[in-house]
Amino acid sequence: MAPVDDRIFGGFLEHLGRAVYEGVYDPGNPLSDERGFRADVMDALSALRMPLIRYPGGNFVSSHDWRHGVGPRELRPRRPDFAWRSIETHQFGTDEFIEWCQAIGAEPMIAVNLGTGTPADAAALLEYCNLPAGTSYADQRVSNGHADPYGVKLWCLGNEMDGPWQAGHVPAQTYAERALVASRLMKGLDPTIETVACGSSGNSMPTYLEWDRVVLDHCWDSVDFISAHRYSRNDHGDTLSFLAEGVAIDQVINDYRGLLAFVKARTHGKHDVRVSFDEWNVWYRATSGDGGFTEAPHLLEEHYNLEDALVCAQYLNAFIRHADIVGVACLAQIVNVIAPIMTRPDGLLIQTIYWPFKLIRDAMSGNALRVAVRAPEVPTELGEVPVVDVAATHAFDGAAASVSIVNRDPSAAVELTIAISDAAFDVVHAHTITGNPKATNDWDTPDLIRPVEITVRSDEGRVFVSLPGPSHTVISLQSRGASAKP
């Protein structure tokens, strides 16, 4: 067993498309508060209880100067964005982001520019955010109306620097040297922070894992996480194979498990480095990145169906199963851009992928349990895989347990028996999302896919449930003799 780090339920906000402008920040809209923050978006995201939000990118950060996004708004420059060929107005920057995080109860996870930026620039941003008054950048924060340090604890040392598409892309050794200097400078200013080195941007990269090895060899004792990114896609319309994604996600994490053990032994590492899976989602329909150098262009506005939601559930299940090495994860992204929430001027739409995140977030905490699955297998492009994908947790006090299950079969129900060794539990409640795998929520039918409560039977310490096909089900259990909690 390993404790589930709460930070695997993080999100990601990038200056891209309508994620910031017309997404979280929409001044003048009747649905926005006096700060320009969309209140309905804050409510919907607050319900997910994301413990952290990664910002400001993503590809955007690799040519971004953070200084352009602080100070009086009327003095902030309008600049072309290299990554998404858009116009960035900088009306929402570091201070606004941190204030917005505070409003939804999330901690900021800030990425620094190690593409066109320098380690000194990164240290300057750390100084602006975390140091008390008395130095130049900290005094600038104070003069901008923020007397108290922000205390940002988690910092990304660039983004996807292995990718040739990235501004400032360099070979692994060059990046590793840059990241090491940045991490040491930043931790020298604030020893309480944690840093995330850029790992491979996907397992299809020709430098996959070799890039990570070079970076970790050089930086092991100065960083705390290595990043992993993955986006899932169903290009061929093969629902059954798409719903086997949990197997592929497990493989990526196991790749890192082996690499981390190898490099720690090789470097005689003094601490553990874990995985920050800080970009994950389904993404393949809306891929155009050319904004035509306009403000807040409609980019990457993916519309999700049920099978996409079931794949998202498998990401979270995998992070829980591998709780010993996955310490951070960020759903990419949170509003409008490949997101669980879509906005228009008069309201918002909850997409299908919102619901597995909420079900798992609400129920799964404590220690990750080892799950032994005995199930029929189904044929997929990845080979024969179990018809169910399962994760389970046990509360630290032993009073509760939860199970998250995906039925991969697009047409047949699965009869499932759950037994928890050495413990007897009763069912508190169970919720499922199911339907046509291609069904979507849209503005005309916004509640077509959403959780419904189902009846689950328990008897003699075992739980019996019928899982419709396909579906995602979360079952909450209470130890016999424990008092029910509201």
C-alpha positions as a printed NumPy array, in Angstrom:
array([[  0.   ,   0.   ,   0.   ],
       [  1.058,   3.584,  -0.628],
       [ -0.676,   6.839,   0.318],
       [ -2.494,   8.576,  -2.518],
       [ -1.032,  12.058,  -2.934],
       [ -3.909,  14.527,  -3.091],
       [ -2.012,  16.394,  -5.806],
       [ -2.836,  13.778,  -8.467],
       [ -6.166,  15.62 ,  -8.807],
       [ -4.602,  18.801, -10.193],
       [ -5.552,  20.851, -13.242],
       [ -3.796,  22.941, -15.873],
       [ -4.51 ,  26.452, -17.164],
       [ -2.539,  27.738, -20.153],
       [ -2.663,  30.994, -22.064],
       [ -4.136,  29.233, -25.063],
       [ -7.347,  29.846, -26.996],
       [-10.241,  30.725, -24.695],
       [ -8.839,  29.053, -21.58 ],
       [ -7.967,  32.297, -19.774],
       [ -9.85 ,  34.989, -21.691],
       [-13.553,  34.094, -21.995],
       [-12.768,  31.142, -19.734],
       [-11.651,  31.875, -16.189],
       [-11.326,  35.628, -16.847],
       [-14.106,  37.523, -18.596],
       [-14.412,  41.095, -17.307],
       [-17.629,  42.856, -18.208],
       [-19.607,  39.636, -18.428],
       [-22.631,  39.638, -16.052],
       [-21.501,  36.192, -14.865],
       [-18.129,  37.562, -13.72 ],
       [-17.348,  39.073, -10.337],
       [-15.729,  42.451,  -9.704],
       [-12.291,  40.973, -10.425],
       [-13.384,  39.708, -13.831],
       [-13.409,  36.052, -12.706],
       [-16.253,  33.969, -14.124],
       [-18.241,  32.953, -11.032],
       [-19.928,  29.974, -12.716],
       [-16.538,  28.607, -13.786],
       [-15.197,  29.012, -10.259],
       [-18.218,  27.161,  -8.862],
       [-17.847,  24.266, -11.293],
       [-14.108,  23.924, -10.671],
       [-14.459,  24.365,  -6.905],
       [-16.746,  21.316,  -6.935],
       [-13.827,  19.27 ,  -8.328],
       [-11.615,  20.348,  -5.402],
       [ -8.478,  20.488,  -7.506],
       [ -5.63 ,  20.912,  -5.003],
       [ -3.346,  22.641,  -7.506],
       [ -3.433,  24.313, -10.92 ],
       [ -0.418,  24.37 , -13.247],
       [  0.177,  27.695, -15.073],
       [  0.908,  29.525, -17.47 ],
       [  1.867,  26.682, -19.846],
       [  2.454,  24.494, -21.644],
       [  4.051,  25.603, -24.858],
       [  3.099,  29.195, -24.071],
       [  5.612,  29.446, -21.228],
       [  8.685,  28.765, -23.381],
       [  8.633,  32.239, -24.947],
       [  6.843,  34.067, -22.137],
       [  8.336,  36.875, -20.05 ],
       [  6.516,  36.826, -16.712],
       [  7.323,  40.516, -16.172],
       [  4.861,  41.421, -18.929],
       [  1.979,  40.061, -16.837],
       [  2.445,  42.064, -13.637],
       [  1.955,  45.698, -12.706],
       [ -0.681,  48.175, -13.893],
       [ -2.794,  46.581, -16.608],
       [ -2.718,  49.664, -18.803],
       [  1.075,  49.36 , -19.006],
       [  1.196,  45.66 , -19.871],
       [  2.293,  45.004, -23.459],
       [  0.326,  43.256, -26.155],
       [  2.623,  40.575, -27.569],
       [  2.466,  37.876, -30.241],
       [  2.584,  34.37 , -28.781],
       [  4.972,  32.076, -30.623],
       [  3.369,  28.816, -29.45 ],
       [ -0.239,  29.338, -30.517],
       [  0.119,  32.265, -32.977],
       [ -2.212,  34.427, -30.925],
       [ -2.155,  37.889, -29.369],
       [ -1.485,  37.896, -25.631],
       [ -2.769,  41.008, -23.826],
       [ -1.312,  40.127, -20.403],
       [ -4.432,  41.396, -18.657],
       [ -4.344,  38.177, -16.614],
       [ -0.938,  37.395, -15.168],
       [  0.812,  35.976, -12.12 ],
       [ -0.989,  38.062,  -9.496],
       [ -4.415,  37.472, -11.007],
       [ -3.722,  33.744, -11.344],
       [ -2.741,  33.364,  -7.712],
       [ -5.763,  35.381,  -6.578],
       [ -7.962,  33.143,  -8.75 ],
       [ -6.375,  30.011,  -7.253],
       [ -7.127,  31.309,  -3.779],
       [-10.733,  31.897,  -4.821],
       [-11.224,  28.242,  -5.852],
       [ -9.143,  26.756,  -3.017],
       [ -6.228,  25.528,  -5.163],
       [ -2.478,  25.957,  -4.814],
       [ -0.531,  27.455,  -7.737],
       [  1.945,  25.255,  -9.629],
       [  3.998,  27.668, -11.704],
       [  6.093,  26.843, -14.763],
       [  9.14 ,  28.978, -15.548],
       [ 10.499,  29.763, -18.994],
       [ 13.61 ,  27.685, -19.639],
       [ 13.176,  27.91 , -23.405],
       [ 13.962,  31.52 , -24.276],
       [ 14.329,  32.431, -20.599],
       [ 17.244,  31.912, -18.25 ],
       [ 17.731,  30.407, -14.787],
       [ 18.139,  33.983, -13.53 ],
       [ 14.699,  34.872, -14.919],
       [ 13.258,  31.855, -13.119],
       [ 14.875,  32.884,  -9.851],
       [ 13.518,  36.412, -10.29 ],
       [  9.969,  35.057, -10.573],
       [ 10.526,  32.95 ,  -7.453],
       [ 11.724,  36.086,  -5.673],
       [  8.651,  38.003,  -6.843],
       [  6.302,  35.289,  -5.578],
       [  7.869,  33.958,  -2.395],
       [ 10.236,  36.402,  -0.734],
       [  9.219,  38.999,   1.844],
       [  9.66 ,  42.686,   1.163],
       [ 13.189,  43.95 ,   1.065],
       [ 14.505,  42.884,  -2.331],
       [ 13.747,  44.4  ,  -5.712],
       [ 11.312,  41.855,  -7.165],
       [  9.616,  41.193,  -3.853],
       [  9.207,  44.946,  -3.429],
       [  7.672,  45.071,  -6.913],
       [  5.05 ,  42.553,  -5.78 ],
       [  4.331,  44.698,  -2.744],
       [  4.01 ,  47.828,  -4.879],
       [  1.551,  45.891,  -7.073],
       [ -0.697,  45.511,  -4.032],
       [  0.355,  42.139,  -2.598],
       [  2.215,  42.628,   0.661],
       [  2.418,  38.988,   1.734],
       [  4.533,  36.428,  -0.12 ],
       [  2.545,  33.879,  -2.097],
       [  4.528,  30.865,  -0.912],
       [  4.304,  28.936,  -4.192],
       [  5.661,  25.469,  -3.404],
       [  5.683,  23.603,  -6.721],
       [  7.63 ,  24.805,  -9.778],
       [  8.019,  23.338, -13.282],
       [ 11.452,  23.858, -14.814],
       [ 10.176,  24.617, -18.306],
       [  7.818,  22.601, -20.478],
       [  8.362,  19.764, -22.975],
       [ 11.901,  20.852, -23.711],
       [ 12.482,  17.575, -25.584],
       [ 10.071,  18.738, -28.3  ],
       [ 11.359,  20.433, -31.487],
       [  8.117,  22.468, -31.511],
       [  9.12 ,  24.115, -28.249],
       [ 10.589,  27.624, -28.279],
       [ 14.178,  27.269, -27.136],
       [ 14.297,  23.487, -27.647],
       [ 17.78 ,  22.157, -26.866],
       [ 19.457,  18.753, -26.476],
       [ 18.903,  16.876, -23.231],
       [ 22.304,  17.667, -21.743],
       [ 21.925,  21.39 , -22.405],
       [ 18.472,  21.414, -20.841],
       [ 19.712,  19.39 , -17.864],
       [ 22.466,  21.914, -17.174],
       [ 19.98 ,  24.778, -17.437],
       [ 17.437,  23.042, -15.19 ],
       [ 20.044,  22.219, -12.565],
       [ 21.142,  25.853, -12.31 ],
       [ 17.541,  27.071, -12.167],
       [ 16.553,  24.595,  -9.468],
       [ 19.584,  25.427,  -7.343],
       [ 19.03 ,  29.164,  -7.689],
       [ 15.345,  28.872,  -6.847],
       [ 15.877,  26.53 ,  -3.901],
       [ 18.654,  28.799,  -2.706],
       [ 16.07 ,  31.572,  -2.394],
       [ 13.376,  29.309,  -0.93 ],
       [ 14.522,  25.863,   0.292],
       [ 10.909,  24.783,   0.933],
       [  9.954,  24.504,  -2.735],
       [  9.779,  21.394,  -4.931],
       [ 10.849,  21.411,  -8.581],
       [  9.762,  19.371, -11.599],
       [ 12.277,  18.629, -14.36 ],
       [ 10.996,  18.18 , -17.918],
       [ 10.742,  14.56 , -18.916],
       [  9.642,  13.185, -22.257],
       [  6.583,  14.825, -23.78 ],
       [  5.268,  11.422, -24.865],
       [  6.342,   7.821, -25.279],
       [  6.257,   8.201, -29.072],
       [  9.23 ,  10.566, -28.983],
       [ 12.429,   9.076, -30.472],
       [ 14.303,  10.2  , -27.343],
       [ 11.731,   8.702, -24.921],
       [ 13.356,   7.731, -21.598],
       [ 16.884,   8.458, -22.884],
       [ 16.075,  12.182, -22.549],
       [ 14.752,  11.506, -19.043],
       [ 17.822,   9.47 , -18.112],
       [ 20.191,  12.249, -19.165],
       [ 18.19 ,  14.862, -17.241],
       [ 17.906,  12.732, -14.109],
       [ 21.572,  11.709, -14.199],
       [ 22.501,  15.379, -14.093],
       [ 19.786,  16.743, -11.779],
       [ 18.741,  13.926,  -9.444],
       [ 19.709,  15.474,  -6.117],
       [ 18.348,  18.92 ,  -7.044],
       [ 14.863,  18.067,  -8.336],
       [ 11.856,  16.313,  -6.84 ],
       [  9.828,  15.216,  -9.874],
       [ 10.242,  14.287, -13.518],
       [  7.315,  15.191, -15.756],
       [  5.392,  12.784, -17.986],
       [  2.782,  13.791, -20.566],
       [  0.272,  11.654, -22.453],
       [ -2.79 ,  12.354, -24.575],
       [ -5.05 ,   9.505, -25.664],
       [ -6.839,   9.291, -29.008],
       [ -9.251,   7.058, -30.897],
       [ -8.311,   7.811, -34.484],
       [ -9.758,   4.584, -35.876],
       [-13.095,   4.605, -34.077],
       [-12.242,   1.344, -32.288],
       [-14.093,   1.762, -28.998],
       [-12.939,  -1.502, -27.431],
       [ -9.257,  -0.825, -28.122],
       [ -9.622,   2.793, -27.   ],
       [-11.091,   1.577, -23.729],
       [ -7.941,  -0.483, -23.169],
       [ -5.967,   2.75 , -22.62 ],
       [ -5.473,   1.927, -18.952],
       [ -3.03 ,  -0.799, -20.01 ],
       [ -0.988,   1.697, -22.043],
       [ -1.027,   4.241, -19.199],
       [  0.201,   1.581, -16.759],
       [  3.03 ,   0.778, -19.169],
       [  4.216,   4.394, -19.311],
       [  4.237,   4.628, -15.518],
       [  6.069,   1.307, -15.239],
       [  8.642,   2.612, -17.734],
       [  9.317,   5.462, -15.336],
       [  9.328,   3.105, -12.36 ],
       [ 12.226,   1.196, -13.881],
       [ 14.05 ,   4.349, -14.976],
       [ 13.767,   5.998, -11.562],
       [ 15.109,   2.907,  -9.795],
       [ 17.993,   2.672, -12.262],
       [ 19.062,   6.32 , -12.041],
       [ 18.751,   6.462,  -8.267],
       [ 21.083,   3.485,  -7.961],
       [ 23.436,   4.811, -10.651],
       [ 23.712,   8.275,  -9.061],
       [ 23.594,   7.053,  -5.436],
       [ 20.64 ,   9.397,  -5.078],
       [ 20.009,  10.83 ,  -1.634],
       [ 16.237,  11.069,  -2.061],
       [ 13.414,   9.778,  -4.236],
       [ 12.285,  11.483,  -7.424],
       [  8.662,  10.836,  -8.385],
       [  6.556,  11.328, -11.48 ],
       [  4.574,  14.506, -12.14 ],
       [  2.052,  13.444, -14.796],
       [  1.272,  17.097, -15.367],
       [ -0.467,  16.825, -18.731],
       [ -2.997,  14.087, -19.425],
       [ -6.319,  13.867, -21.231],
       [ -8.076,  12.688, -24.384],
       [ -7.231,  14.937, -27.326],
       [ -7.376,  14.275, -31.051],
       [-10.313,  15.932, -32.806],
       [ -9.514,  19.63 , -32.368],
       [ -5.787,  20.014, -33.029],
       [ -5.265,  23.248, -34.979],
       [ -2.829,  25.554, -33.217],
       [ -2.863,  28.584, -35.529],
       [ -4.717,  31.441, -33.865],
       [ -4.067,  33.853, -36.73 ],
       [ -2.588,  36.348, -34.233],
       [ -5.955,  37.28 , -32.736],
       [ -7.039,  37.536, -29.115],
       [ -8.552,  34.436, -27.502],
       [ -9.085,  32.451, -30.721],
       [-11.198,  29.296, -30.612],
       [ -8.479,  26.645, -30.418],
       [ -8.444,  23.004, -29.297],
       [-12.089,  23.051, -28.194],
       [-12.534,  19.298, -27.973],
       [-16.059,  17.92 , -27.492],
       [-16.056,  14.792, -25.356],
       [-18.219,  11.682, -25.398],
       [-18.751,   8.849, -22.925],
       [-15.842,   6.721, -24.122],
       [-13.522,   9.703, -23.603],
       [-14.785,   9.965, -20.031],
       [-14.094,   6.268, -19.435],
       [-10.519,   6.738, -20.618],
       [-10.124,   9.683, -18.236],
       [-11.332,   7.45 , -15.414],
       [ -8.576,   4.988, -16.323],
       [ -5.913,   7.697, -16.077],
       [ -6.99 ,   8.439, -12.517],
       [ -7.252,   4.738, -11.695],
       [ -3.677,   4.272, -12.924],
       [ -2.362,   7.178, -10.854],
       [ -3.973,   5.622,  -7.784],
       [ -2.602,   2.155,  -8.556],
       [  0.889,   3.68 ,  -8.855],
       [  0.559,   6.012,  -5.871],
       [  4.073,   5.151,  -4.731],
       [  5.671,   6.969,  -7.666],
       [  2.989,   9.298,  -9.094],
       [  2.859,  12.312,  -6.787],
       [  1.364,  15.005,  -9.026],
       [ -0.979,  14.902, -12.026],
       [ -2.764,  17.65 , -13.937],
       [ -5.817,  17.27 , -16.146],
       [ -4.995,  19.306, -19.252],
       [ -6.83 ,  21.574, -19.376],
       [ -9.717,  22.94 , -17.295],
       [-11.781,  25.465, -19.31 ],
       [-12.655,  25.563, -23.057],
       [ -9.341,  24.107, -24.263],
       [ -9.465,  20.256, -24.14 ],
       [-11.453,  20.763, -20.973],
       [-14.25 ,  19.41 , -18.778],
       [-16.001,  22.801, -18.861],
       [-17.029,  24.89 , -21.884],
       [-18.269,  28.473, -21.673],
       [-20.306,  30.854, -23.731],
       [-21.317,  34.374, -22.659],
       [-24.534,  33.218, -20.973],
       [-23.401,  30.047, -19.2  ],
       [-21.304,  26.913, -19.144],
       [-21.522,  23.3  , -20.243],
       [-20.285,  20.367, -18.174],
       [-18.611,  17.871, -20.506],
       [-18.593,  14.104, -19.965],
       [-14.997,  13.995, -18.687],
       [-15.967,  16.167, -15.716],
       [-17.893,  13.339, -14.093],
       [-15.286,  10.585, -13.592],
       [-12.933,  13.195, -12.176],
       [-15.562,  14.305,  -9.675],
       [-16.638,  10.776,  -8.733],
       [-13.075,   9.626,  -8.078],
       [-12.033,  12.861,  -6.38 ],
       [-14.992,  12.719,  -4.006],
       [-14.491,   9.074,  -3.033],
       [-10.863,   8.003,  -3.389],
       [ -8.369,   8.924,  -0.685],
       [ -6.105,   7.3  ,   1.863],
       [ -3.905,   4.357,   0.923],
       [ -4.015,   2.789,  -2.519],
       [ -4.898,  -0.876,  -2.192],
       [ -3.335,  -3.683,  -4.16 ],
       [ -6.077,  -4.975,  -6.416],
       [ -6.098,  -8.546,  -7.708],
       [ -8.395,  -8.727, -10.728],
       [ -9.777, -11.99 , -12.049],
       [-11.876, -11.175, -15.083],
       [-12.569, -12.309, -18.637],
       [-10.381, -10.702, -21.274],
       [-11.426,  -8.878, -24.41 ],
       [ -9.459,  -8.613, -27.688],
       [ -7.973,  -5.187, -28.483],
       [ -5.142,  -3.666, -30.494],
       [ -3.104,  -3.918, -27.287],
       [ -3.793,  -7.632, -27.021],
       [ -6.118,  -9.404, -24.627],
       [ -6.95 ,  -7.127, -21.702],
       [ -9.196,  -7.594, -18.648],
       [-12.751,  -6.401, -19.261],
       [-12.521,  -4.191, -16.159],
       [-10.031,  -1.527, -15.04 ],
       [ -9.995,  -1.183, -11.249],
       [ -8.448,   0.969,  -8.509],
       [ -9.233,   0.965,  -4.8  ],
       [ -8.369,   3.003,  -1.711],
       [ -8.61 ,   2.481,   2.036],
       [ -9.021,   5.456,   4.378],
       [ -6.085,   6.113,   6.686],
       [ -8.306,   5.535,   9.738],
       [ -9.636,   2.272,   8.313],
       [-13.237,   3.462,   8.486],
       [-13.922,   3.593,   4.747],
       [-12.889,   2.22 ,   1.397],
       [-13.714,   3.047,  -2.218],
       [-13.509,   1.223,  -5.522],
       [-13.403,   2.754,  -9.027],
       [-14.257,   0.408, -11.9  ],
       [-14.445,   0.849, -15.67 ],
       [-16.338,  -1.757, -17.68 ],
       [-14.537,  -1.716, -21.028],
       [-17.122,  -3.771, -22.892],
       [-19.153,  -1.361, -25.047],
       [-22.187,  -3.646, -25.181],
       [-22.312,  -6.136, -22.305],
       [-22.809,  -5.808, -18.555],
       [-20.277,  -7.31 , -16.145],
       [-21.277,  -9.002, -12.897],
       [-18.599,  -8.102, -10.363],
       [-17.847,  -9.393,  -6.873],
       [-15.64 ,  -7.291,  -4.607],
       [-13.879,  -8.798,  -1.586],
       [-11.579,  -6.806,   0.688],
       [ -9.202,  -9.062,   2.582],
       [ -9.343,  -9.026,   6.388],
       [-12.129,  -6.443,   6.558],
       [-15.911,  -6.256,   6.374],
       [-17.552,  -3.277,   4.721],
       [-21.071,  -2.148,   3.941],
       [-22.054,  -0.088,   0.914],
       [-22.677,   3.603,   1.57 ],
       [-23.514,   4.588,  -1.995],
       [-22.541,   3.861,  -5.599],
       [-22.71 ,   6.002,  -8.714],
       [-22.205,   5.164, -12.353],
       [-21.993,   6.925, -15.711],
       [-23.084,   4.907, -18.712],
       [-24.822,   5.137, -22.072],
       [-23.944,   5.091, -25.739],
       [-20.131,   5.328, -25.949],
       [-20.463,   8.091, -28.564],
       [-22.978,  10.132, -26.543],
       [-21.974,  13.709, -25.69 ],
       [-23.306,  16.505, -23.532],
       [-24.132,  19.568, -25.606],
       [-25.972,  22.838, -25.099],
       [-29.289,  21.208, -26.06 ],
       [-28.819,  18.073, -23.92 ],
       [-26.393,  19.131, -21.185],
       [-27.25 ,  16.274, -18.815],
       [-27.289,  13.357, -21.218],
       [-24.207,  11.849, -19.558],
       [-24.019,  12.333, -15.811],
       [-23.751,  10.068, -12.75 ],
       [-26.76 ,   8.165, -11.475],
       [-26.983,   6.323,  -8.169],
       [-27.27 ,   2.56 ,  -8.464],
       [-28.163,  -0.218,  -6.037],
       [-25.309,  -2.43 ,  -4.892],
       [-25.76 ,  -5.517,  -2.729],
       [-23.429,  -6.608,   0.056],
       [-23.476,  -9.916,   1.883],
       [-21.035, -11.626,   4.253],
       [-18.251,  -9.153,   3.602],
       [-18.593,  -9.202,  -0.172],
       [-20.059,  -6.634,  -2.545],
       [-21.982,  -7.576,  -5.674],
       [-22.612,  -5.132,  -8.493],
       [-23.787,  -5.271, -12.078],
       [-21.778,  -2.872, -14.258],
       [-23.506,  -1.762, -17.459],
       [-21.441,  -1.748, -20.599],
       [-19.632,   0.507, -21.037],
       [-19.514,   2.381, -17.741],
       [-17.541,   3.929, -14.923],
       [-18.715,   3.146, -11.397],
       [-17.448,   4.345,  -8.027],
       [-18.555,   2.496,  -4.902],
       [-18.078,   3.966,  -1.416],
       [-17.885,   1.52 ,   1.483],
       [-17.942,   1.895,   5.249],
       [-16.302,  -0.423,   7.734],
       [-18.768,  -2.257,   9.908],
       [-18.913,  -0.552,  13.289],
       [-17.717,   2.787,  11.971],
       [-19.989,   5.806,  12.316],
       [-21.42 ,   7.181,   9.121],
       [-19.968,  10.527,   8.054],
       [-21.94 ,  13.254,   6.313]])
